[in-house]
Amino acid sequence: MANDKLLRALEDLGLSDGEARVYLAALTLGSASVVALARSAGLKRTTVYSIIDSLRSKGLIVPEMKGL
């Protein structure tokens, strides 16, 4: 229930549903893999990559490359 209110508030601020879900997942999980973000947000991993790019361009998240 609380997450629904947070999602709606983020959408009211101009984020799409997917962006709001991934952003909230990132806030909840902290540093996390794309797979973990996708699971938490309830979205496909391939979808999350484009959403991460969108959130990055809006200055809301900073992707971190690990394991390279």
N, C-alpha and C positions, 0 to 999 in steps of 0.2 A: 504494500500500500504506500509506504513512504517513498519507495523507488518510483512508483507511478507519479507521485506529485513532483519528484525531482525531475523525472523525464519531461513532464509537461512544462515545468518551469524552464528547462533548457530549451525546449522547442519554442516557448514563448520568446526566448532571447534570440531566436533565429537559427537554431540548429535543426537539422533534419532528424527524423526518428532514429535513423542509424547512427548519425553523429552523436546524438544525445546518449544512446545506449553504450557506444564505445567510450565516450568521454566519462560517463559514470562508472563504467567498468574499470577504466584506467585510474580514476580517483580512488576507487575501492581497493584495487589490487596493487597499486603502486607500479613499480617496475615489473613488467610481465611480458611474456611472449605473445605473439599474435594469436597463437592457438588458445592461450588462456583468456585473452581478451575476447576472442570469438565465442568461446564457451560461455563466459560470463555475460556477454551481451546478447547471446542467443542468435548469433548471425554466422554465416559461412565465413571461413577463414579468408577465402579469396575476396569477399566483399570488404572485410576489415582492412585489407591493404589500401584500398582506394579511400576508405573513410579516414584512415590514419593520415594519408596525404592531405586530405581536405582539412582535417583538424590542425595539421602542422602548418598549412598555409594561412590558417586563421590565428596562428600563434598560441593555440591552446595546449598542444603537446609537443614534446621533443623526442622523436624516435631515437633509440639507442641501438647500435649494432653490436652484438656480442657474438663471440665464438668464431670470429673470422681470423 
